[in-house]
Amino acid sequence: VDYYDVASLLTEELGKTIEYRRPGALRFIFRKVIEGNPLPFVLVMTGLYSVIRLGKGGGLTPDARQLLARAPIPLRQFIRDHLECWR
C-alpha cells in the first residue's frame, strides 16, 4: 500500500476527493515544524515517510499478528471502522 492507494481508498470511503501531493522531504519538514510539531518528532516522521515513499515498507511480517494478538485487517476495513475520525 502506498500513499496513492491510501488516498484512493479514503476517496472511495468518504465520498470526497482525497489527493496525495507527494511533498518533498524539506517541504514536509518545514510544514510540520511550522504546524508546531517538535523537530525530533518531525525527523522520525520524515524517515518513516521516506521509507514508504521509496517502496521499502511493503509487506506484512508475522510480527503484525503477534503484536496485535489478532490477524491484521485490510486498510479499507480500518478506514470504515474509523470513518468518524476521517471526517
Secondary structure, 3 states (H helix, E strand, C coil): CCHHHHHHHHHHHHCCCCCCCCCCHHHHHHHHHHCCCCHHHHHHHHHHHHHHHCCCCCCCCHHHHHHHCCCCCCHHHHHHHCHHHHC
